[in-house]
Amino acid sequence: MITPKNPGQVKPIDETSPSPGDEASAGQGAFPPLENRVFVYKYDGSKQCGAGQPISVKTMAKELKGMQVFSQENKPDGLMHIQVCGAATGRANVYEIKAEDLAKAQAKGFQEWKF
């Protein structure tokens, strides 16, 4: 039997505990269920060898004004890119928004993240 290091802080999981995506765990419907969310992105403009200033996640998020952003991060697109100074790095700012806001985000130049 394994005993936890902090036995007073460990809570057992039972069948009545809400899962992380449950509306009950998100303030009784304050957030849409995970299946009603999508990820959108725009490349951050960064170039290899430091050529080109990337647009920060926080700065680019301002373009999504009026839309609820649940999460945001800068990450690589996972695709192969030519390795030469001045070429794109493939890094993108990715935002989690409501699925119903996808068309609004696309109108502002964002694309759905499917990588």
Summary of the structure (lengths in Angstrom):
residues: 115
radius of gyration: 19.2
end to end distance: 41.1
largest distance: 56.4
contacts: 249
relative contact order: 0.23
helix: 23%
strand: 23%
